Amino acid sequence: MTLKIFLEVVELRTKVASVFPFAIGVLFSIAFFHEIHWLNTVLFFIGMLVFDLATTAINNYMDYEKAHSAVYKYEENVIGRTGTSPKLVRNMILGMILFVLIIGLILTAKTGLLLLLMGAACCFIGIFYTFGPIPLSRMPLGEIFSGVTMGLGIFAMVVYVNTHNTNVFDLSLSLATGHFSLEGNLWAVLAIFLASLPLIFTIANIMLANNLRDLDRDIENHRYTLVFYIGRPVGIVLFQLLMYASYLVILLGLIIRVYQLPIIVTFFTLPKVYKNLQAFKQTLPQPVSFSYSIKNMVLFNSSYVVGLLLTILFQTL
């Protein structure tokens, strides 16, 4: 397998969806909790990125194996189109998952058992999102699984590896007595959940946009996603509502002081986001429509990053 084919199998260019929860999680840890542990952060980033690459490879592998359309299997799917050995792809995936497991165990030893449980849950969803007899992506809950796993899961784990010494939330276990306890600060946990909502919404929208675009081909390949059940018109409305809800969360967070004043920079993106939403609606189901969901996700979350960076800057003045 050449490097070019490897990069196409793992779709490195699409990893921006996982980088934003990571970056925003790091900045939120600094801005809200005033905590940062750089070694933990770097190790987590490496493990997160490799696992994200692995899940994309699983997606392409399973799409190849389960394809009902010969045209898709041998002319569109990267494995069939490039003549790459499915066995080689499978072994590559297993190696990447093993590497992530080692990183996870190291971080668990440095932080706490709760990280292992959160990571295991996210990995389970990530692997079975496209793997198994009934992949999660072929069910009407694909948007929820992708949004929550990446938007909340990555974000919460990043905050945890940076704040594990401050009792924000943690799990203690005594193997001698068998006793365990989950403890933390309720308001801090609610702040983490609130701050993750824009990430959940914008990442779920990528999956929703993909399914809105590919509805006809998905039906041909027996993939019955949420859009199949609610219809394309309702799906478009949901796509728009999730984007607008991201701004409402920022406003609510500013009112209850989860965020500070610099976060208002996110609202400067609203006019452009509105135009992209209209363009998305007008271009469906053409392939170009999907690009508008990516543009909105990048635009909104980039402003989210800038808002948190400005917050940290003002805190240091």
C-alpha positions in Angstrom: 0.0 0.0 0.0 1.5 3.4 -1.0 1.3 6.4 1.2 -1.2 8.0 -1.3 -3.5 5.1 -1.0 -3.1 5.0 2.8 -4.1 8.6 3.1 -7.1 8.0 0.9 -8.2 5.0 2.9 -8.0 6.9 6.2 -9.2 10.2 4.7 -6.8 12.4 6.6 -8.3 15.5 5.1 -11.6 14.9 6.9 -10.1 14.8 10.5 -10.9 18.5 11.1 -14.1 17.2 12.8 -12.1 15.6 15.6 -9.5 18.3 15.8 -12.1 21.0 16.8 -13.4 19.1 19.9 -9.8 18.5 21.0 -8.7 22.1 20.5 -11.8 23.6 22.1 -11.5 21.1 25.0 -7.9 22.2 25.6 -8.9 25.9 25.5 -11.9 25.4 27.7 -9.8 23.6 30.3 -7.6 26.7 30.4 -10.3 29.4 30.2 -12.8 27.8 32.6 -10.8 25.6 34.9 -7.4 27.3 34.5 -5.7 23.9 34.1 -3.5 22.4 31.4 -1.2 19.3 31.4 0.7 19.4 28.1 2.1 15.8 28.1 -1.3 14.3 28.7 -2.7 16.6 26.0 -0.1 15.6 23.4 -0.5 11.9 24.2 -4.3 12.2 23.9 -4.1 14.0 20.6 -1.9 11.2 19.1 -4.2 8.5 20.3 -7.3 10.4 19.2 -6.0 11.1 15.7 -4.8 7.5 15.1 -8.2 6.1 16.3 -10.1 8.5 14.1 -8.0 7.4 11.1 -8.7 3.8 12.0 -12.5 4.3 12.2 -12.5 5.9 8.8 -10.5 2.9 7.4 -13.1 0.6 9.0 -15.8 2.6 7.3 -14.2 2.2 3.9 -13.5 -1.4 4.5 -17.1 -2.3 5.6 -18.6 -0.2 2.7 -16.4 -2.3 0.4 -17.4 -5.6 2.0 -21.1 -4.9 2.2 -21.6 -3.0 -1.0 -24.6 -4.2 -3.1 -23.7 -2.1 -6.1 -20.8 -3.4 -8.2 -20.2 0.1 -9.5 -19.7 1.5 -6.0 -17.6 -1.4 -4.9 -15.1 -1.5 -7.8 -15.3 2.1 -9.2 -16.0 4.4 -6.2 -14.8 2.7 -3.0 -11.1 3.4 -2.5 -10.2 -0.3 -1.7 -11.9 -1.7 -4.9 -10.9 1.2 -7.1 -7.2 1.0 -6.2 -7.1 -2.8 -6.0 -5.8 -2.8 -2.4 -5.9 -6.1 -0.6 -8.8 -6.1 2.0 -6.7 -8.3 4.2 -4.0 -5.7 4.3 -6.5 -3.0 5.2 -7.9 -5.1 8.0 -4.4 -5.8 9.5 -3.6 -2.1 9.3 -6.8 -1.3 11.2 -6.0 -3.8 13.9 -2.5 -2.4 14.3 -3.8 1.1 14.7 -6.3 0.0 17.3 -3.6 -1.8 19.3 -1.5 1.4 19.2 -4.4 3.4 20.5 -5.0 0.9 23.3 -1.4 1.3 24.5 -1.7 5.1 24.5 -5.0 4.8 26.4 -3.5 2.6 29.1 -0.6 5.0 29.6 -3.0 7.9 30.0 -5.2 5.9 32.3 -2.2 5.3 34.5 -1.4 9.0 34.5 -4.9 10.2 35.2 -7.6 7.8 36.4 -9.9 4.9 35.6 -12.7 7.1 34.4 -10.7 7.9 31.3 -10.5 4.2 30.4 -14.2 3.9 30.7 -15.0 7.0 28.6 -12.4 5.9 26.0 -13.8 2.4 25.9 -17.3 3.7 25.3 -16.2 6.1 22.5 -14.0 3.4 20.9 -16.9 0.9 21.0 -19.2 3.4 19.2 -16.4 4.3 16.8 -15.6 0.7 15.8 -19.2 -0.5 15.6 -20.3 2.7 13.8 -19.6 0.9 10.5 -18.6 -2.6 11.7 -20.8 -5.6 12.5 -24.0 -7.1 11.1 -26.0 -3.9 11.8 -23.6 -0.9 11.9 -24.7 2.1 13.9 -24.3 4.3 10.8 -27.0 2.3 9.0 -29.4 3.0 11.8 -31.5 6.2 12.3 -29.2 7.1 15.2 -26.0 7.7 13.3 -26.2 11.5 13.7 -26.6 11.1 17.5 -23.7 8.6 17.8 -21.3 10.7 15.7 -22.2 14.0 17.4 -22.1 12.7 21.0 -19.0 10.5 20.6 -16.9 13.2 19.0 -18.6 16.4 20.3 -19.0 15.3 23.9 -16.7 12.3 24.2 -13.5 13.8 22.9 -14.3 17.2 24.5 -15.0 15.6 28.0 -11.9 13.4 27.8 -9.6 16.3 26.9 -11.0 18.3 29.9 -10.5 15.2 32.1 -6.8 14.6 31.2 -6.2 18.3 32.0 -8.2 18.6 35.2 -7.9 15.1 36.8 -6.2 16.6 39.9 -9.0 19.1 40.6 -11.9 16.7 41.3 -14.0 18.1 38.5 -15.2 14.6 37.9 -13.5 11.2 38.7 -14.1 7.6 39.5 -12.4 5.9 42.5 -12.2 2.1 42.9 -10.9 -0.1 45.6 -10.0 -3.6 44.4 -9.6 -4.8 48.0 -13.1 -3.9 49.1 -14.8 -3.7 45.7 -16.2 -0.3 46.5 -16.3 2.4 43.9 -17.6 6.0 43.8 -18.2 8.5 41.0 -17.7 12.0 42.3 -17.3 15.5 41.0 -18.8 19.0 40.9 -22.3 19.1 39.4 -22.0 22.7 38.1 -18.6 22.0 36.5 -20.0 18.8 34.8 -23.0 20.8 33.5 -20.7 23.5 32.2 -18.7 20.9 30.3 -21.9 19.4 28.8 -23.2 22.9 27.8 -19.9 23.8 26.2 -19.9 20.6 24.2 -23.4 21.1 22.7 -22.2 23.3 19.8 -19.7 20.6 18.9 -22.3 17.9 19.1 -24.7 19.9 16.8 -22.1 20.9 14.2 -20.6 17.4 14.0 -24.0 15.7 13.8 -24.8 18.1 11.0 -21.9 16.7 8.9 -23.4 13.2 9.2 -26.9 14.6 8.5 -25.7 16.5 5.4 -24.0 13.4 4.1 -27.2 11.4 4.6 -29.4 14.1 3.0 -27.1 14.1 0.0 -26.7 10.3 -0.3 -30.3 9.3 0.4 -31.0 7.7 -3.0 -27.6 5.8 -3.0 -28.1 4.7 0.6 -31.5 3.2 -0.2 -29.8 1.3 -3.1 -27.2 -0.1 -0.7 -29.7 -0.9 2.0 -28.6 1.9 4.4 -31.7 3.2 6.2 -30.5 6.3 7.9 -32.5 9.0 9.8 -33.2 10.8 6.6 -34.9 7.7 5.2 -37.5 7.8 8.0 -38.1 11.6 8.4 -37.7 12.5 4.7 -35.4 15.0 3.0 -37.6 18.1 3.7 -37.8 17.5 7.5 -34.1 16.6 7.4 -33.2 20.0 5.9 -35.2 21.8 8.6 -33.4 19.7 11.3 -30.1 20.6 9.7 -30.8 24.3 10.0 -32.2 24.1 13.5 -29.0 22.3 14.8 -26.9 25.1 13.4 -28.9 27.9 14.9 -29.1 26.0 18.2 -25.3 26.3 18.4 -25.5 30.0 18.6 -28.3 29.8 21.3 -26.0 27.6 23.4 -23.3 30.2 23.2 -25.7 33.0 24.2 -27.0 30.9 27.2 -23.5 30.1 28.3 -22.6 33.8 28.2 -25.6 34.6 30.3 -24.9 32.0 33.0 -21.1 32.8 32.9 -19.8 29.6 31.5 -18.3 31.9 28.8 -16.9 35.4 29.1 -17.6 38.4 26.8 -15.0 37.6 24.1 -17.0 34.5 23.1 -19.4 36.9 21.2 -17.0 36.7 18.3 -18.9 33.5 17.3 -21.9 35.6 16.3 -19.9 37.4 13.7 -20.1 34.2 11.6 -23.9 34.1 11.6 -24.5 36.0 8.4 -22.1 33.7 6.4 -23.5 30.6 8.1 -27.0 31.7 7.1 -25.9 32.0 3.4 -24.3 28.6 3.5 -27.5 27.1 4.9 -29.5 28.5 2.1 -27.0 27.3 -0.5 -27.1 23.8 1.1 -30.8 23.7 0.7 -30.7 24.9 -2.9 -28.0 22.5 -4.1 -29.3 19.2 -2.6 -28.8 16.4 -3.6 -25.8 17.5 -5.7 -22.4 16.5 -4.3 -21.4 20.2 -3.8 -24.1 20.5 -1.1 -22.1 18.6 1.4 -19.3 21.2 1.3 -21.6 23.8 2.9 -21.9 21.6 6.1 -18.1 21.4 6.3 -17.8 25.2 5.8 -20.3 25.9 8.5 -18.7 23.5 11.0 -15.2 25.0 10.3 -16.5 28.6 10.4 -18.5 28.3 13.6 -15.9 26.2 15.5 -13.0 28.4 14.3 -14.8 31.4 15.8 -15.4 29.3 19.0 -11.6 28.7 19.2 -10.9 32.4 18.7 -13.4 33.3 21.4 -11.8 31.1 23.9 -8.3 32.2 22.9 -9.4 35.9 23.4 -10.9 34.9 26.8 -7.6 33.4 27.9 -5.7 36.4 26.7 -7.9 38.8 28.6 -7.6 36.7 31.7 -3.8 37.1 31.6 -4.0 40.9 31.3 
